[in-house]
Amino acid sequence: MNRVIRPGDLKPHESQDRLVGTVERVTFHNAETGFCVLKVHTTARRDLVPVVGHAPAIAAGEWIVASGHWFTDRQHGLQFKAETLALTTPTCIDGIERYLASAQMRGIGAAMAKRIVALFGESTFEVIEAQPERLTDVEGIGPKRARQIVRGWAEQKAVRDIMIFLHAHGVGTARAARIFRTYGHQSVTVMTEDPYRLARDIRGIGFRTADAIALRLGLSREAPERLRAGVTFALQTATDEGHCALPIERLVALAKTLLEVAPELIRMAIALELRGDAVVADTIANETCLFLKGLHRAERAIADRLINRTFGPPPWPAIDAERALDWVELRTGKRLSPSQRAAMATMLASRVCVLTGGPGVGKTSTLDSLLRILVAKGVRVLLAAPTGRAAKRMSEQTGLEAKTLHRLLEVDPSRGGFSRNADNPLSCDLLVVDECSMIDVPLLNALLKAVPEQSALLLVGDVDQLPPVGPGQVLADVIASERIPVARLTEVFRQAASSQIVVNAHRINRGLLPELATPENTSDFYVIEVDDPEFGLTRLVEVVARRIPARFGLDPIRDVQVLTPMLRGTLGSRNLNHALQAVLNPSPSEQVERFGWRFAPGDRVMETQNDYVRDVFNGDLGHVARIDADAEAIIVAFDGREVTYPYAELDTLVPAFATTIHKSQGSEYPAVVIPVVTQHYTMLARNLLYTAVTRGRKLVVLIGQRRAIRMAVHGGLRRSRWTKLREWLDVLP
């Protein structure tokens, strides 16, 4: 008898509800993610039960056994959310007929399904599997269609066998669907031979999940393959924190925490791993370190290409710098400062160069003057930046088209790489890249492959800002090596010096506290002191939602961005987004709740992964334009371009009324509000606060504790990263 177990029926040791029944209708199924919405008939209820879960393939008529829990959806009422969804083929004639007529069985429509069941009845599936030649007894089925039916049945049976195996080893259906989508019919083979591949190949499955599966499969805690996988994962974790390598003993300590085995075993695993293709040992500052081989090779390649580019003149005829500068001053009507003129002379004479400086020193006008001179000489120029907002700002400032680096290099979603490379280089005489402090080692390596050897390269950025989210600190390493020409701007222009944002950004960068302005004074920089983070949350929401719009006429959703040091905590981005959303978009006409967030038209949102298929990248900001309930999708506008996200694929999208300072790199906003409290102490650093302050164009408001601001300003820079690029730049001939 089919029976639904309700929470009240559970015994104390049971942690999930169970539901069994027949699929009456597949309301929605996404073949890519496996997400599905089903209407299920059970004998315990008269009405059909809505069930949401994941399955690689599913059809009406199938028998399901689901484990999960009941919940009430605001729009759709009571539903069952299945953590595991086990499927079996139907046994009754009606169910068999509906299953055959579903999209799962190729070559069979409703009429054909009826004829097959009329002939074979409840033995239909036995005939297909054991006596397939009998299918030709059915009117309309010849040998070709019979083979097609048998092939479809075999594929569906393989899917079921794989799902049963995954469920038996503790894998929920959502993850099982991802595994099957990645490996197909090789899923069981992959899991049994190397379960740690799951962590390497599939987003959302980390080492701990793969490790739990491996242990359930019978692998011992001290098995060499487990230890080697743990070492590689520990090293990958270090790269996620920005390192390109780790000293051996630091790696041993990190892996010991992860694997919970003796350090001697980990050192043995490192020795074994060094014999393979994944890692390599080298020294940084005379200390032996372990690198992921790809990063080690990339840093060396960057150094080689940059040094090679320093030899020889730029790809344009020699330019008389003094005459050119006088000409451009006459054309623009702007007087260049001494450091700007020196920077221009350096850039005009170099095939590779760095332009750096803080806010208000004229990087934009210097770059504009350089491009005017070179374009007038017929130089073919390409402009790029890491983010869409930075590229858009670059276009507005220069009047020339600028692209994101991903679009410039032409992402190839099918292969996961870039179409532009050494074999298919960019077509330009000069490539200018802005916001280079954001560029990590893999991206710069890919970029340098695509720049023709004879072309010039100009890297523009503020080296005092945060390093990239990814591994490396390429701009800082390149400048520190002193092997690449650097044009450094230092003089703050008089107009910029009247801005307290600019003044305080430079003070923070020098390790000085910002000059404080009271809310009664007219300024573009304010500090509002609070003693308690809870009160700080209330004050921040009030400032964003009411005080800034009332005093400065700025739209709280479109113009004001909250930037916070951390993800978690009272004043972390998660909690701030919930609080701000409730006030700024309180009663939307429609909304969708997925993955712990509410999405509604008008919400500001951010993509948190590189999505090559949708052409949207980590850190891109947009807003929810509308919800398409029929298609079960939301439509997000990114700089005027609409992108569709099915409900099941909203896991990479987050509200962005507030975001972390790291995610704000490369962006500017009319106004920024920055909470700074001692709860953030693990993240408080000078370059973090400096980066946040320089994101504001018209207004910056710090809300927090004076002690926390002092901790950030006096805390110096964040700890340095383990990279070898500077050393290679120093030693290469």
N, C-alpha and C positions, 0 to 999 in steps of 0.2 A: 504494500500500500504506500502511495506517495504521501509524504508527510513533511510539513514545514515545521522546523524547530524554532520557536520564538525565544527571545532572551530569557523569559521567565521559566522556560522549560529546561534551561541548561543546568547541568550539574556543575558544582564549583570548579572542577578541574578543566572544564571545557572553555575554550576561549573564543570560539566562533559559532555562528549559526550555520545551519545546513538547509539547503533547499534542493528538492528533486522534482523533476517534472518534464513535460514535453514542450519543445519550442513550437509555439503556434505561429509566430511571426518574427522575422528579423527586421526590426525597425530601422536599424543603422548598423553598418559594419564597414570599418576602414581597413582595407587590405594591407596598408603600409604599417599601421601601428597595432592592428588586431583589436582595437577598441570596438565594442559592440553594445547595442541596446536591443534587448530581446523582450518579447511578450511570451510568458511561460504559463502553461496550464498545469496546475497542481490539484490534487483531489481535496486539499485542505481549504481551498478558497474557490468561490464561484467565479469571481472575476479573474482576469489574467494578471499575472504578477510582472511588473516591469523589473528586469534584471539588467544591470550594467556590469560589464567585465571585459575580458580580453580573450580572444581566440583567433588563431591564424585563419581558420575557416569554420563556418557554421551555417546550418541550413534549417529551415522549418522541418519539423518532424523528428528532429534528433532528441534523444533523451539526455538530459543534463543532470549532473550531480555537482552542486555549487556549495562552496564554503565561503562565508563572509559575514556581513552584518546588515541589519535593516537600518535605513535612514529615511528621513523625510525631506524631499526636495521641495523648495518653496513653490516652484512652478508646476512640478509633476506629481507631487504627493509622495506616498509611501513607495519606496523602491528597495530592491535588494542589491547590494554592492558585492560582487563576487571577487574574492581574492584568488580562488582557484575555480576553474570551470572545466570539469571533466565531461567529455562528450562520448556517447555511445550511439550506435545506429539504432533506429527504431525497430520495434518487433511487430507492431500491429500493422494490418494492411493499410489503414488510412495514413499512418505515419510514414510507412515505406513509400507510398505513392507520392506524398508531399515532398519527401526527401529526394526522390528521383527527379521530380519536376523542378527542384531548386537549381540554383546556379552552380552548385557543387559538382553535379554530374553532367559533364559535357556530352552533347549529342542527344540529350533527352529533353523533350518538352512535356507539357501537361498531358497531351493526348497520347504520346508515346508511353509516358509513365503509367497511364491508366491501362494500356494494352499489356505492358509487361507484368503488372501486378495481377491483372485478370488471368494471365496464363500461369504464373508461378506462385502467386499468393505470398504466404509468409516465408516461403523458401527462396524468395527473389535473390537475396544477397548471397545465399549458399550457391545458387546457380551461377551468379556472376563470378564468384571466386573459384569454384571447383569445377563447374561445367560450362564455361563461357561459350562453347560451341552451340549450346541450346538457345542462345539469344537470337540466332537467325531464324528460330521457329516463330518469332514475333513478327507480325506483318510490319513491313517498313524498315526492318533491320537487316542489312546485308553484312558481309564479312568486315568491310571497312568500318562501319558504324559500331559493330560489335567490339572490334579492337579498341576503338575510341572509348567506349563505355568501360571496358575492362581496365584500360590505362587510367581513366579518371578514378575508378574505384580504388585501384592500387595506390594512387597518390593520396587519396583521403585516408586510407587505412594507415599509410606511413605517418601522416600527420598525427593521427590519434595515438599511434604507438609511441611517437616521440613525446607527445604531451604527457602521456601516462608516465613515461620514464622521468621526465622533468619534475612532475608533481611528486613522484615517489621520493625524489631527492631534495625536497624542500624548496623547489622553485615555484613561486606564485605564477599565475597565468599571465599577468602583464609582462613579467620578465621572460617567461617561457615563449611568449609571442615574439619578443625581440630576438631571443636566441634563434628561434626557427626562421625568422625573417633574415637573419644574418647568415646562418649556416645551412638552411634548408634541410635536406635529407641527410646531411652529414652531422646534424646537431648531436646525436648520441655519440658518434665517433669522436667528435671534438671534445665533448665533455669527459668522456672516459679516458682519452689519451692525454689531454692537457686542459683541465678545467680552468686554469689560470688565463687561458686565452680570452675568456669571457671578459675579464677586467681590462684587457688590452684592447679588445675589439668593439665592445658594446658600451655606448654611453648609458650611464645609470646603473651599471653593474661594476661595483668597485672590488678591490682586493678582498675585503672581508666577506662579501657575498660569495665570490668565487672560492675563497678558502673554506667557507662553511660547506659548500657543495663538495669540494675535494675531500674534506674530512668525512663526510657522509658516504662518499664513494669508497672509503676504506683507506685513504692515504694517511700514513702516520705523520705525527707532528714534526718528526725529525727527518722526514723524507727529503732527499737532496733537491728534488724538483720543487717542493714546497719552499724550502729555504732560498733557493735561487729566485723563485718568483717573488718572495718577500723582499729580497735585496733589490731587485729591479723596481718593485713598487715603491719601496722607500726612497730610492733615487728619483723616481718619477714624482713623488710627493715633494722632494726638495726642488725640483724644477718648477713645480706649481707655485712655489714660494719665491721664484725668481732666480734660483741658482742654476748654473750650467754643470756643476759638479759638487761633490762633497768630500771633505777629508775622510779617509778610511775610518778613523775611530768615531767620527760623528755619524757616519753611515751605519757602523756597527751598533751604536747606541739606539739610533732610530729604528733599525730593523729588529733589535732585541725587544723593544716595546711592542712592535707589531706582531712578532712571531712567538714571543714568550718562550724562547729557548736560550741555551747557554751561548755567550759571545763566541766561544771557540767554534761552535757549529756554524755561526754566521760568517766567521773569517774563512772557514773551509768553503762555504757556499760562494763567497766573493772570489776565491781562487778558482773555483769551477766556472763561475760566470765569466771570468776573464778569458777563459779558453773559447768562449762562444763568440757570437756576432753582436751581442747587444750592448756591451759596456767595454770601456777601455780605461787604463790607468795613465795618468800624467801628473805633472807637478804644477802647483800654483804657489808662488812665493816659497819655493823649496819644500812644500808639503805635498806628500803623495795624495792624490785625489782620484775619485772614480767618476767618470763621465758616462752618460748615455752616448753611444758612439755617434749617433746622428748629430748631437749638439757639439761634440768635440770636432767633428769634421766641418760643421757649419761655421764655427768660430774661426777655424783655421782658413777656410775658404774666404770669409769676409776680410780677414787680414791680408791675404794674398791679393785679392782683387782691389782693395783700397790702395795698398802700397804700389801695385802695378800702375794704377791710374795716376799716381803722383808724378810719374815720369812723362816727360813730353809736354808740349804746350796744349792749351785748350783747342777745340776744333773750330775756332774762328780766327780770322786774321788778327795780328797784333793790333791792339786798340790803345791809342794815346789816352790814358786815364784822365789827365787834367782837362784836356779838351772835351772829352766825353762827359765829364762831370759838369763842366760849365754849361754844355749844351742841354743836359737834362734839367739842371736848375732853371734855365731859361724857359724850358718847355713846361715844367710843373709849377714854377713860381715858388718853389720851396727851397730854402737854404739848407744844405746838408751840413751836419756837424763835423768837426774834425775826425771823430771816430767813425762816422759814416763814410767820409771820403776815404779814410784808410781801409775800411772794410770793402768798399767798392773796388779800390785798386787791387786788393788781394783776390777778390772773386773774379775780376776780369782777367787776371793772369793765371788762374789755376784751373786744372782739369778736374780736381776734386777739392771741395772746400766745405767748411762748417761755418754757418752764420748763427751766432748765439747772443743772448742778452735777455735781461728781464723786462718787465712791463714798462712802457713809456719811453724806451730808448730808441725807438724808431725802426724796429725790424721791418715793419710793414712798408714804410716809405722807402727804406733802403732797398728792399726787394723790388718794389714797384719801379724805382729808378733804374736798377740793374736790368730788369726785363725790358724797359723802354729802350735802353741803349742796344741791347742784344737783338730785340725784334726788329729795330730799325736797320740793323746790320744783316738781316735775313736769317738769323739763327732760328732753327726749329726748336721750340720749347714745349715741354710737357710739364704739367703741374700736378702734384698728388699730395694726399694727406691720409693718415690712418683711418679717420672717421668721416662720415658723411657731412657732419656739421663743420668740421675743420676744412674739408674740401669746399663746401659752399662759401664759407667765410673767405677762403683764399681767392675764390672766383670773384666775390664782391670787391675785394681789396685791389685786385690786379686788373680786372676786366677781361681776364683770360679764363678759358675753361679749365677746371681742376676736377680730378677724379679721386675717388678713394683708391687706396693701393690695391684692394681686391679687384676693383673694376678695371684699373689700369692693367693689372697683370692677367686679367680675363680668367676668372675662376672657371674650372672645368668640373662641374658637380659629378659627372660620371666617373672621373678618375680621382677626384679629391685633391687635385693639384692646380697648377696654373698653366694656361696655354702659352703665355709669354715666358720664354726662357732663352738659354744660349742658342738653341736651334731656331727659335722664332722670336728674335729680339724686338724691343720697342724701336719705333722710328722717331729719333730725335737727335738733336745736337746737344741739348742740355735738359736734364731732368732735375726739377726742383721739388724737394719733399719737405713739407712743413710738419711741425709737431713731432720731430724725430725722437724726443724723449720717450715717446710711447712705443717705438718700434722695437720688437724683441729680436733675438738672434735668428730664428727660423724665417721670419718675414724679411729681414734685411738680406739674408742669404739668397732668398728667392728673388728679391728685387735686383740685387747686384748681378745675378745671372742674366737678367733680362735687359740690362743696360748695355748697349753696344760698347765694345772696348774703346773706340775712338771718341765716344761721347763724354761730355762733362757731367758732373754730379754735384749738386749743392744740397747739403743737409741743413735744415733750418730748425732750431728748437731752443728751448730754455733748459739748460742742463741742470738747473737747480730745482726743477719740478720733480714729481715722483718718477721713478723708473717704470718701465713697462710692466703690465700685469704678467706677461709671459717671461721666459727665461732670458737672462742677460741684462746688461746696462750699456748698450752699444754706444749711445751718444756720449755718455760719461767716459767710457773707455777710450773712444776715439780721441776726444779732446785731451784726456790725461796723458795719452801716449806722446803727444807733441810731434807726431810723425805726419799728421795731416794739417794743411794750412787752416787756421782758425781766424775768422773775422769776428772779433768780439766788440759789441756795442756796450758802452758804459754810461754815457751821458743821458740823464733824464731830461726830456724836453720841457721847456717852461710850462707849456699848456698841460702836459701830463703831470707835472709837479704840483699843479693846483688840485689834483685829485687825491683825496685821502686814501683811496683804494691803492693807487700807485705808491704813495708815500709809505703806507703801512706794509705793503707787500715787500718793499725793499728793507724796511726796518725788521720785519720778521726774518727775512733772508740773512740779515746781518746778526741775528740773535738778540734783537731788541724787541721789547713789548710794543704793540701798536699804540699809537696815540689815541686816547679815548675821546669820543664825542658824546655828549648827552643827547637824549632824544629831542630836547628843546632846540638844539643848534641845527643849522642847515649844513648838511654834510652828505657825502655818499658812503660813509663808513660809520657804523655804530656798534657799540658793545652794550648788550643788555645783560646785567649780572643776575644770576639766580643761584640760590644755595642748594636747592633740592632738584634732582632730575625730574621727579613727578611734576613739580611746579613748572620746571623748564618745559615740559611737554605742553602743558596748558598755555604757557606764555608763547611758545613757538607757534602753535596753531592760531592763536589770536593775532600774532604779528603777520603771519602769512595770509590769513583769511580776511582780516579787517584793517589792521593798522597800515600795512604797506599799500593796499588799494586805496584807502582813504587819503593818505598823505601824498603818495607819489603817482596815483592814477594807473598803477600797473595791474594787469589781470593776474589773479592768484594762480590760475592753472597754466596759462600760456607764458607768463613772463617771470614767475617766481620759481626758483628751484632750490629745494632743501638739499644740502650736501652734508653728510654725516660720516665720521670716521669709521663706523662699524655697522655690521649687518644686524647684530643682536643688541638687546638691552632696551631700556625705556626710551632712549633717544637714538636707537639704531634704526636702520632704514625700514626693517619689517614693521616694527610697531608704529613708526611715524607714518608709513603709508596707510595703515589701517585708520589711524586717527585723522589724517588729512583727508582721506577719501570720504570719511563719514561726514565731514564738514563741507568740503568743496563740491562733492557730487552726491548729496545725501539721499535723494529720492528719485532715482532714474526710472524712466517709464518701463525699461526692461533691463535685465541683467542676467549674467551667467556666473555660477560659482564653480570653479575647478581648481584643483591643486592648492587649496587653502586661500585662494584669492577670489575676489569679486571683480568681474569685468562688466563695465556698462558704457554706453555711448558718452563721450566727453572725457573719459578717463585718460590721463597721460600714462603711457606704458613704455617699457624698454625690452628689447630683445637681449637675452643673456648668453646666446650661443652664436657661432657663425653658421648661418643657414644658407648654404650655397644654392639650394634649389629655389628658395624664395628671394634670394639676392638681398638678404638682410643679415646684418652682422652684429656681433657682440658690442653692446653699448649704444646701438641705434635707438633714438627716441621717436615715438609716434603717439598718436591718440586713437582711441577706439571710435571709428566713424559710425558704425552701426552693427546690429546683430541680425544675422539671417537665421531665424529659428527653424525654417524649413530645411535648410542645408546643414543645420547644427554647426554653425561657424560664426566667428566674429571677423569683421573687416577692420583692419588697422591701416591708417594713413601715415606713411613715412615720407615727410617732405612732399606731400601731394600725391605720392604713388600708393595705391591701395594694395594691400596684401591680405590674403585670406588665411585664417587659422581655424581649422576644425576644432571643435571642443576638446577632442582627445589629444590635441597637439599644443595645448596652451601651457605645457609644463616649462617651456623656455621663455615665456612672456611673463613679466611682472609689472605691477603698478609702479609708476616712477614719479609720483608727487615728491618723493624723497629717494635719493640714491646715494651710494657710497661715493666718497671723494675719488677713489680709484676709478670708478665708472665714469666720472665726469671729465677725465682727461681728453683733451682735444675739443672740448665744447666751451662755449661762452653763453651766458644767460644775462638778460637785462638786470635781474636781481638774484642774489644767492643769500640764503639764510643758513648759517653754520652752527649747529649745536656742538659745544666743546665742554665736556664734563669729565670728572676723574674716573667715571665708569669706563671711559675710552682709553685708560692709561696705557694699555698694551700697544695702542696704535698711535699715540700722540708723538708727533715728530715735527721738526721744523719744515721739512719739505712737504709734508702732508698739509699743514695749515697754509703754507705759502701757495701750494697748488690750488687749494679751495678758494682762497682770497682772490687769486688771479683769474678765477672763472667768472667773476662778477663784472659786468660792463658799466652799469649805472649805479648799483647799490649793493653793498655788502653789510650784512648784519650778523654779528657773533652773538649767540645766546648761550651763556654758560657760566662756569665758575672761573674766577680770576686765577685760582691756583692751577686749574687745568690748562688755561691759556699759557700760563708761565711754564708749565711742564712741556708743552708743545714747542714753545719758542726756544727754551733753554735746553731742550732735550737733544739738540743737534740733529744730524741726519740719521735716517734709519740705518741699521747695520748694513755693511757692504755685502755685496753678493759674491759668491765664488764663481768667477769667470776668468778665462785665460786670454781673452781678446787683446787686452792691453799689453800683456807680455809678448804675444806674437807680433803685434805692431812694433814693439820696441826692438825685437831681435831680428826681424826679417830684413834682408839687405835691400 
